[in-house]
Amino acid sequence: MTTSTEGAAPSRPAKTTGALTRFRASAYVTGVGLLALCVTMVVEYGFGNSTPAAVYSPIHGVLYMIYLVLTIDLAIKARWSIKSTVLVLLAGCVPFVSFVVERRVTHRVQASQDIF
C-alpha cells in the first residue's frame, strides 16, 4: 500500500520546529515583560517610587537577551535575511509589537516564506 502526499501542506524542516516554539515563548514573555517595564516606569516617574524599576529592570534585560539569542537561533535555522533578523530583534523593544511580529513570524516560518 502506498500513500500519496499530493495536496498535502509542505512540512517545515524539523530543525525549525523547536526553534520556532522557543522563539514564540520568548516573544510572548518579552512582550509581557516590556509591558511590565512600562508599568514600573509609570510608577517610578509618575509616583516617585523607584524600587519596582530598580528590581525589575535587570530582570527585563535578561529576558530581552534570551529573546535575542532565540531569535538569532531561529533566524539561522530558517535562513532569514539580515534585514528580517534585525527587524524581528527590534520588535522586542516596542510595546505590543512583539505580539504582532510573533504571529507574523509563526505563519511565515510555517509556510516557509520570507519574513519581510
C-alpha positions as CSV (number, residue, x, y, z in Angstrom):
1,M,0.0,0.0,0.0
2,T,1.4,3.4,-0.9
3,T,0.5,6.8,0.5
4,S,0.2,9.9,-1.6
5,T,1.4,13.3,-0.4
6,E,-0.2,15.2,-3.2
7,G,-2.1,18.1,-1.9
8,A,-0.6,17.9,1.5
9,A,0.8,21.0,3.1
10,P,4.5,21.3,2.8
11,S,6.1,20.5,6.1
12,R,8.8,22.8,7.5
13,P,12.2,21.3,8.3
14,A,12.3,19.6,11.7
15,K,15.2,21.9,12.8
16,T,13.0,24.9,12.8
17,T,10.1,23.4,14.8
18,G,11.9,23.5,18.1
19,A,13.5,26.9,17.4
20,L,10.1,28.3,16.4
21,T,8.5,27.1,19.6
22,R,11.3,28.6,21.7
23,F,11.0,31.9,19.8
24,R,7.3,32.0,20.3
25,A,7.6,31.5,24.0
26,S,10.4,34.1,24.3
27,A,8.5,36.7,22.2
28,Y,5.4,36.3,24.4
29,V,7.5,36.6,27.6
30,T,9.4,39.6,26.2
31,G,6.1,41.3,25.2
32,V,4.6,40.8,28.6
33,G,7.9,41.8,30.3
34,L,8.1,45.0,28.2
35,L,4.6,45.9,29.3
36,A,5.5,45.3,32.9
37,L,8.6,47.5,32.4
38,C,6.3,50.3,31.2
39,V,4.2,49.9,34.3
40,T,7.3,50.2,36.5
41,M,8.4,53.3,34.6
42,V,4.9,54.9,35.3
43,V,5.3,54.0,39.0
44,E,8.8,55.4,39.1
45,Y,8.2,58.7,37.2
46,G,4.6,59.2,38.0
47,F,4.6,58.4,41.6
48,G,8.2,58.8,42.6
49,N,8.8,55.2,43.7
50,S,11.9,53.8,42.0
51,T,12.0,50.5,43.9
52,P,9.9,48.5,41.3
53,A,12.0,49.7,38.4
54,A,15.3,49.0,40.2
55,V,14.2,45.5,40.9
56,Y,12.5,44.7,37.6
57,S,14.8,46.4,35.0
58,P,17.6,43.9,35.3
59,I,15.1,41.0,35.0
60,H,13.7,42.6,31.8
61,G,17.2,42.9,30.5
62,V,17.9,39.2,30.9
63,L,14.6,38.3,29.3
64,Y,15.4,40.5,26.3
65,M,18.8,38.9,26.0
66,I,17.2,35.5,25.9
67,Y,14.8,36.8,23.2
68,L,17.8,38.0,21.2
69,V,19.6,34.6,21.4
70,L,16.5,32.6,20.5
71,T,15.6,34.9,17.6
72,I,19.0,34.6,16.1
73,D,18.8,30.8,16.6
74,L,15.6,30.8,14.6
75,A,16.9,33.2,12.0
76,I,19.9,31.0,11.3
77,K,17.8,27.8,11.1
78,A,15.1,29.4,8.9
79,R,17.7,31.3,6.8
80,W,16.4,34.8,7.3
81,S,18.0,37.8,5.7
82,I,19.9,40.2,7.9
83,K,17.1,42.8,7.4
84,S,14.4,40.4,8.6
85,T,16.5,39.3,11.6
86,V,17.2,42.9,12.7
87,L,13.6,43.9,12.3
88,V,12.4,40.9,14.4
89,L,15.1,41.7,17.0
90,L,13.9,45.3,17.2
91,A,10.3,44.2,17.6
92,G,11.1,43.2,21.2
93,C,11.8,46.9,22.0
94,V,8.4,48.3,21.3
95,P,5.3,47.5,23.4
96,F,2.8,45.3,21.7
97,V,4.9,44.9,18.6
98,S,6.5,41.6,19.7
99,F,3.0,40.0,19.8
100,V,2.2,41.1,16.2
101,V,5.6,40.1,14.9
102,E,5.4,36.7,16.7
103,R,2.2,35.9,14.8
104,R,3.7,37.0,11.5
105,V,6.9,35.1,12.0
106,T,5.0,31.9,13.1
107,H,2.8,32.0,10.0
108,R,5.7,32.8,7.6
109,V,8.1,30.2,9.0
110,Q,5.4,27.5,8.9
111,A,4.7,28.4,5.3
112,S,8.4,28.5,4.5
113,Q,8.1,32.1,3.4
114,D,10.4,35.1,3.9
115,I,9.5,37.2,6.9
116,F,9.6,40.7,5.4
